[in-house]
């Protein structure tokens, strides 16, 4: 399986629609693509761990949800992303993980549907146990051993005897869980497991460096300890020698898979004479008869062992220095890219400014009073006392409406009047001497016969005459008093706004039934039988 699956793309799109950037980044970092999580997605998640407005529990829960997937690729990459954030993210994340009762419950995980499902499932179970142990170590001592200060004045070198005896076994348990990954070179066959192995390699170097400095501190105090403390210290040292051997095997695998030789430390073991001196001292404290070493011999043996272990510790710091320089180079590259982006935006701003100036110069050459981008597009806001500029009828050329401008030109600050001019110009001739309206309205006082004995249809051209049945004359129109409502198209003044002068309105009076049914009807002739 290669590339992002349809499920990955659908999930990313779904998180984009819901606006969850964290969920989308986690989804992108844990796709079905058989390769390690992309750096840009991990960098964003690291940034999120430092943002105070980001919920760390939500981020962690999103990663836990991805480990519930049935695909070994998704689960493995979710573990890798979690490990990466524990190493390089804000300490808030590992604090939250340490506060949980359970983290990853993958002891029975098995992917039967993929080609490498069986083999990779084994490493997933081992890898999850190590991350659980790493969080447990922080829960017990409230410190990440891979990030603590090292050196002569470091945490482990200045720790008291009581704390050393309690802390060193915790480091041993975490290192055991790491070395139990047990990956051979022929099993590191894809980008996913290789990414996990690289993180484990870095943790092993830093974890053993803290382990090494704690043992040095314990050895320097050994011959001054009480019998019970000497017994515990001797047991710790023997386990230290065994884990140093296992670590050397782990580093050989790292060398075979292509890790830079300069990043692999040189493990220098203390002389075997030191172990013999420690055992003889404990035997003497227990009252057993043994060959007692002189103080000078013990001091010389101890000094040689401390020097050897210290040189090993110095070799561990090479990887940290290399990572520090690499991080500095990446930061400088980001700053340079940022400066280039700012320069590009500044150049673009200058280009836009020049374009705006040239556009304004071009617009200044247009007909006066016409603003192509401004006034024409501004709506005219009218109040309740202002009549709309367009008339419902076509006025006579001698009395144009207020919004008219000869020639159909556009008027600034008045889009409605400008459109009216454009429409009105279609009905004027070139000299404005003739005007033919489409509609004619009846004037006051005009009378037309619409019925009666003398009415004839003007549209009839046939020779056949039609004599209508005599009808009662229709009621004559009469003026009706109406409120003075401004009409469009007539000249008038109201508050400085041109409005139509009030005109009497003509209505046909309907025949009303009187209240008294025996009274005569208006407009009807009285007939007596």
C-alpha atoms as one frame of an Amber mdcrd trajectory, in Angstrom:
protein
   0.000   0.000   0.000   1.480   3.339  -1.006   0.191   6.881  -1.001  -2.732
   8.286   0.907  -5.861   6.204   0.821  -9.337   7.492   0.033 -10.128   7.153
   3.734  -7.219   9.447   4.601  -8.338  12.095   2.130 -11.938  11.880   3.269
 -10.938  12.197   6.931  -8.708  15.194   6.187 -11.495  16.882   4.246 -13.941
  16.201   7.055 -11.624  17.802   9.618 -11.150  20.765   7.275 -14.905  21.308
   7.137 -15.279  21.052  10.906 -12.391  23.460  11.424 -10.304  21.124  13.596
  -6.735  21.894  12.562  -5.258  19.563  15.191  -7.352  16.604  14.082  -6.463
  17.314  10.476  -2.721  17.453  11.287  -2.919  14.192  13.247  -4.799  12.596
  10.366  -2.179  13.815   7.904   0.663  12.528  10.095  -0.916   9.072  10.455
  -2.036   8.209   6.934  -1.962   4.752   5.361   1.118   5.711   3.387   3.989
   3.345   4.252   6.463   6.044   5.262   7.292   7.976   8.372   5.144  10.963
   9.393   6.007  14.084   7.415   8.089  16.687   9.167   5.723  19.584   8.435
   2.866  17.840  10.193   5.014  16.908  13.185   6.359  20.461  13.410   2.821
  21.813  13.513   1.878  19.395  16.301   4.992  20.413  18.227   3.934  24.025
  17.852   0.489  23.137  19.179   1.937  21.688  22.389   3.355  25.127  23.223
   0.197  27.088  22.466  -1.778  27.895  25.600  -5.077  27.993  23.708  -4.591
  24.416  22.487  -6.038  21.591  24.536  -3.268  19.082  25.182  -5.744  16.402
  26.353  -7.626  16.792  23.080  -4.390  16.424  21.121  -3.405  13.315  23.061
  -6.881  11.794  22.756  -6.786  12.331  18.998  -3.546  10.361  18.835  -5.025
   7.624  21.007  -8.010   7.375  18.663  -5.678   6.702  15.748  -4.134   3.757
  17.608  -7.582   2.119  17.536  -7.300   1.741  13.765  -7.046  -1.761  12.325
  -4.148  -0.882  10.006  -0.653  -1.431  11.378   0.575   1.568   9.373  -1.820
   4.016  11.022  -1.210   2.627  14.523   2.558   2.580  14.122   2.620   6.159
  12.829   0.389   7.301  15.698   2.917   5.855  18.144   5.754   7.548  16.261
   3.960  10.910  16.358   3.358  10.532  20.100   6.997   9.614  20.708   8.156
  12.578  18.614   6.028  14.984  20.644   7.285  13.503  23.897  10.847  14.157
  22.760  10.561  17.581  21.128   7.217  18.982  22.250   6.350  21.052  25.263
   6.592  19.324  28.613   2.850  19.779  29.066   2.246  16.785  26.818   4.344
  14.276  28.719   2.930  15.622  31.973  -0.551  14.829  30.753   0.473  11.388
  29.512   2.089  10.639  32.863  -1.083  11.631  34.692  -3.190   9.052  32.857
  -3.703   5.641  34.391  -3.334   3.914  31.033  -1.864   4.981  27.723  -1.594
   2.439  24.942  -3.295  -0.892  25.391  -1.872  -2.684  22.361  -0.586  -5.895
  23.904  -2.981  -7.913  21.735  -2.775  -5.858  18.561  -2.552  -7.879  15.352
  -3.137  -6.796  11.775  -4.047  -9.872   9.724  -5.124  -8.050   6.612  -1.814
  -6.564   5.426   1.246  -8.139   3.865   3.584  -7.133   6.705   0.827  -7.087
   9.310   2.097  -9.985  11.423   5.711  -8.814  11.617   4.931  -5.140  12.163
   2.309  -5.933  14.791   5.033  -7.474  16.944   7.081  -4.282  16.884   3.965
  -2.198  17.563   3.349  -4.119  20.771   6.958  -3.654  21.872   7.040  -0.014
  20.895   3.836   0.777  22.830   5.279  -0.861  25.958   8.312   1.387  25.772
   6.191   4.553  25.453   4.117   3.437  28.428   7.292   2.908  30.429   8.657
   6.289  29.363   5.511   8.005  30.643   5.630   5.959  33.842   9.217   7.057
  34.501   8.143  10.682  34.294   5.260   9.955  36.618   7.620   8.520  39.246
  10.407  11.101  39.200   8.737  14.100  37.451  11.611  14.401  34.981  12.439
  13.138  31.517  15.782  11.361  31.712  16.536  12.113  28.071  16.248  15.882
  28.659  17.906  16.375  32.040  21.073  18.370  32.436  24.231  16.350  32.138
  27.869  16.870  33.042  29.800  17.271  36.250  27.163  19.613  37.630  24.323
  17.646  36.085  21.313  16.167  37.845  22.588  12.617  38.149  26.124  13.581
  39.150  24.901  15.769  42.020  22.080  13.520  43.237  22.130  12.199  46.791
  22.752   8.536  47.552  19.191   7.840  48.655  17.743   9.321  45.464  20.318
   7.530  43.323  19.387   4.159  44.705  15.704   4.872  43.963  16.197   6.562
  40.568  18.675   4.264  38.825  16.296   1.239  38.838  13.662   3.411  37.106
  16.166   4.241  34.361  17.007   0.549  34.094  13.348  -0.382  33.537  12.905
   2.230  30.826  16.117   1.158  29.091  15.031  -2.482  29.255  11.753  -1.636
  27.535  13.674   0.220  24.827  16.187  -2.548  24.171  13.355  -5.092  24.007
  12.410  -3.630  20.629  15.017  -6.042  19.223  14.891  -5.134  15.566  17.356
  -6.833  13.212  18.713  -5.056  10.123  16.686  -7.300   7.789  13.500  -6.330
   9.628  13.965  -2.594   9.120  12.454  -2.754   5.642  10.081   0.241   5.433
   9.979   3.892   6.304   7.565   3.454   9.187   9.634   1.105  11.327  12.803
   2.979  10.366  11.336   6.210  11.742  10.488   4.447  15.015  13.962   2.920
  15.228  15.613   6.331  14.759  13.650   7.799  17.663  14.533   4.805  19.814
  18.189   5.209  18.873  18.222   8.832  20.040  16.427   7.945  23.252  18.866
   5.114  23.949  21.874   7.441  23.699  20.450  10.082  25.998  18.914   7.611
  28.418  22.130   5.654  28.802  24.073   8.900  29.240  21.936   9.730  32.291
  22.288   6.130  33.442  26.055   6.303  33.045  26.390   9.525  35.052  24.254
   8.130  37.854  26.478   5.042  38.073  29.601   7.218  38.176  28.120   9.176
  41.088  27.237   5.966  42.867  30.713   4.472  42.402  32.388   7.583  43.754
  30.357   7.161  46.978  30.467   3.390  47.159  33.278   2.884  49.654  31.633
   5.324  52.060  28.217   3.668  52.016  26.655   1.490  54.659  26.342  -2.226
  54.204  22.753  -2.180  52.930  23.435   0.644  50.517  26.589  -1.054  49.251
  24.623  -4.186  48.493  22.033  -2.272  46.460  24.765  -0.273  44.732  26.642
  -3.416  43.742  23.492  -4.941  42.279  22.871  -1.755  40.303  26.377  -1.799
  38.911  26.146  -5.422  37.788  22.894  -4.694  35.948  24.575  -1.650  34.430
  27.299  -3.814  32.919  24.718  -6.194  31.455  22.722  -3.370  29.867  25.861
  -1.850  28.445  26.420  -5.076  26.565  22.868  -5.090  25.231  23.179  -1.467
  24.197  26.323  -2.188  22.205  24.344  -4.800  20.241  21.587  -2.294  19.618
  24.124   0.247  18.341  25.573  -2.296  15.933  22.166  -2.612  14.305  22.006
   1.160  14.059  25.358   1.184  12.305  24.241  -1.461   9.812  21.078   0.378
   8.807  22.982   3.501   7.835  23.136   5.738  10.900  26.157   8.002  10.780
  29.143   6.523  12.508  29.872   9.820  14.181  26.519   9.659  15.950  27.239
   6.269  17.510  29.087   6.598  20.853  32.025   4.489  21.943  31.095   2.337
  24.909  34.155   1.979  27.141  33.582  -0.431  29.995  35.262  -0.040  33.351
  38.100  -2.461  34.134  37.072  -5.796  35.566  39.242  -5.088  38.590  36.646
  -2.547  39.729  33.937  -5.179  40.110  36.319  -7.317  42.130  37.127  -4.414
  44.437  33.453  -3.653  44.978  32.640  -7.250  45.859  35.552  -7.482  48.298
  34.465  -4.307  50.063  30.910  -5.593  50.514  32.227  -8.910  51.793  34.353
  -7.121  54.354  31.298  -5.147  55.539  29.367  -8.407  55.899  32.179  -9.888
  58.030  33.404 -12.371  55.495  37.081 -13.195  55.301  38.445 -11.894  52.018
  41.610 -10.345  50.719  41.377  -6.722  51.686  42.649  -4.183  49.138  44.664
  -1.243  50.221  43.211   2.213  50.094  45.608   3.261  47.351  44.658   0.273
  45.214  40.960   0.965  45.624  41.445   4.644  44.793  43.457   3.836  41.670
  40.928   1.272  40.485  38.033   3.636  41.105  39.758   6.525  39.333  40.431
   4.365  36.281  36.792   3.222  36.130  35.450   6.746  36.498  37.734   8.008
  33.728  36.618   5.247  31.390  32.916   5.824  32.053  33.349   9.578  31.754
  34.876   9.215  28.291  31.845   7.165  27.316  29.611   9.941  28.585  31.489
  12.512  26.517  30.939  10.459  23.382  27.204  10.522  24.105  27.188  14.317
  23.866  28.294  14.298  20.210  24.817  13.512  18.989  23.308  16.274  21.098
  25.785  18.776  19.693  25.045  17.657  16.156  21.314  18.019  16.705  21.851
  21.449  18.208  23.811  22.593  15.157  21.225  21.073  12.828  18.430  22.876
  14.648  20.388  26.125  14.379  20.824  25.654  10.633  17.126  24.937  10.203
  16.255  28.061  12.152  18.572  30.160  10.004  17.010  28.671   6.875  13.528
  29.553   8.150  14.623  33.113   8.895  16.108  33.459   5.430  12.932  32.126
   3.840  10.922  34.588   5.906  13.080  37.494   4.765  12.703  36.421   1.139
   8.942  36.214   1.552   8.831  39.684   3.074  10.898  41.051   0.189   8.562
  39.410  -2.315   5.502  40.886  -0.629   7.114  44.331  -0.584   7.858  44.106
  -4.315   4.286  43.013  -4.967   3.021  45.956  -2.939   5.087  48.362  -5.062
   3.706  46.809  -8.246   0.142  47.199  -7.007   0.837  50.828  -6.120   2.200
  51.545  -9.588  -0.764  49.815 -11.205  -3.188  51.847  -9.121  -1.477  55.082
 -10.124  -1.588  54.175 -13.811  -5.243  53.189 -13.551  -6.109  56.473 -11.890
  -4.297  58.372 -14.637  -6.247  56.474 -17.277  -9.549  57.203 -15.585  -8.712
  60.891 -15.404  -8.828  60.986 -19.235 -12.533  59.903 -19.313 -15.572  62.467
 -19.899 -15.784  64.985 -16.999 -18.290  64.161 -14.323 -18.091  60.403 -14.948
 -16.457  58.270 -12.298 -16.153  54.758 -13.681 -15.415  53.203 -10.328 -17.062
  55.515  -7.854 -20.144  57.683  -8.070 -21.979  55.680 -10.715 -21.939  52.602
  -8.535 -23.084  54.437  -5.432 -26.809  54.008  -4.749 -28.917  57.096  -4.221
 -30.514  57.003  -0.800 -33.879  58.722  -0.859 -36.037  59.722   2.061 -39.795
  59.562   2.291 -40.166  63.115   0.926 -38.101  62.483  -2.186 -39.706  61.146
  -5.343 -37.859  58.580  -7.471 -36.145  60.141 -10.447 -37.764  57.976 -13.149
 -41.276  58.823 -14.388 -44.030  56.355 -15.088 -44.829  58.143 -18.364 -42.757
  59.792 -21.024 -42.778  63.556 -20.612 -42.843  66.048 -23.372 -39.465  67.246
 -24.577 -40.271  70.727 -23.452 -40.782  69.517 -19.895 -38.223  66.857 -19.221
 -38.218  65.024 -15.946 -35.695  66.025 -13.253 -33.264  63.231 -13.914 -33.055
  63.852 -17.638 -29.904  65.115 -19.242 -29.858  65.958 -22.948 -28.060  63.460
 -25.084 -28.575  60.580 -22.658 -25.389  61.326 -20.728 -24.624  59.811 -17.358
 -25.005  61.869 -14.245 -22.613  61.547 -11.343 -23.967  60.468  -7.954 -27.269
  59.396  -9.514 -27.375  55.929 -11.056 -31.184  55.928 -11.393 -31.281  59.236
 -13.285 -28.426  58.121 -15.496 -30.279  54.972 -16.461 -33.418  57.046 -17.065
 -31.501  59.277 -19.451 -30.188  56.300 -21.341 -33.700  54.881 -21.681 -35.324
  58.242 -22.457 -32.826  59.039 -25.199 -34.301  56.205 -27.255 -37.559  58.169
 -27.626 -36.104  61.515 -28.668 -35.017  62.357 -32.149 -31.736  63.983 -32.930
 -33.257  67.528 -32.868 -35.813  66.843 -30.122 -38.599  68.187 -32.304 -40.923
  65.195 -32.339 -41.968  62.845 -29.622 -44.263  59.871 -29.997 -45.210  58.327
 -26.693 -46.151  54.701 -26.422 -49.040  55.420 -24.106 -51.545  58.259 -23.856
 -53.365  59.175 -20.745 -56.785  60.908 -20.588 -56.593  64.547 -19.588 -59.012
  66.142 -17.182 -62.148  67.369 -18.854 -61.808  65.086 -21.883 -65.047  63.210
 -22.653 -65.438  60.129 -24.730 -68.607  58.308 -25.454 -68.218  54.758 -24.354
 -71.852  53.771 -24.852 -75.274  55.029 -25.860 -77.317  55.158 -29.043 -74.704
  57.014 -31.099 -71.705  54.765 -30.256 -70.111  52.785 -33.050 -67.078  50.565
 -33.066 -64.245  52.192 -34.984 -62.554  48.888 -35.618 -65.395  47.427 -37.640
 -64.766  47.632 -41.363 -67.432  45.172 -42.463 -70.468  46.443 -44.399 -72.715
  44.599 -42.025 -74.273  47.114 -39.680 -74.765  46.309 -36.082 -77.494  48.091
 -34.218 -76.889  47.813 -30.515 -79.757  47.407 -28.145 -80.696  50.717 -26.540
 -78.966  51.103 -23.240 -79.253  53.520 -20.475 -76.620  56.206 -20.693 -73.544
  55.449 -18.644 -72.892  57.645 -15.652 -70.708  60.589 -16.417 -67.301  60.716
 -14.870 -66.898  63.244 -12.158 -63.848  64.559 -10.305 -63.135  63.147  -6.948
 -61.246  64.832  -4.198 -58.099  62.825  -3.589 -55.067  63.421  -1.428 -52.282
  65.258  -3.123 -49.966  62.416  -3.960 -46.846  63.339  -5.955 -46.850  61.791
  -9.428 -43.754  61.260 -11.485 -43.069  63.304 -14.564 -44.758  66.641 -13.693
 -42.972  69.712 -12.496 -43.409  70.848  -8.947 -41.457  71.734  -5.858 -41.629
  70.116  -2.462 -38.826  70.685  -0.065 -36.442  71.456  -2.907 -37.318  68.213
  -4.701 -39.121  68.269  -8.037 -42.445  66.503  -7.762 -45.686  66.397  -9.753
 -48.274  69.083  -9.166 -51.509  67.707  -7.709 -54.128  66.978 -10.382 -57.766
  65.971 -10.024 -58.306  62.305 -10.619 -61.232  61.072 -12.762 -63.042  57.943
 -11.652 -66.219  56.294 -12.932 -68.764  56.401 -10.177 -70.121  52.919  -9.579
 -73.866  52.454  -9.219 -74.512  52.267  -5.534 -77.587  50.643  -4.099 -79.319
  53.145  -1.842 -80.167  52.341   1.645 -83.892  52.745   0.874 -84.778  50.136
  -1.746 -87.712  52.247  -2.907 -85.701  55.388  -3.581 -84.600  56.154  -7.175
 -81.146  55.098  -8.302 -78.701  57.895  -9.262 -78.266  58.365 -12.991 -81.352
  56.310 -13.885 -84.507  57.718 -15.444 -87.696  57.365 -13.566 -90.357  55.427
 -15.400 -93.936  55.229 -14.304 -96.115  52.365 -15.256
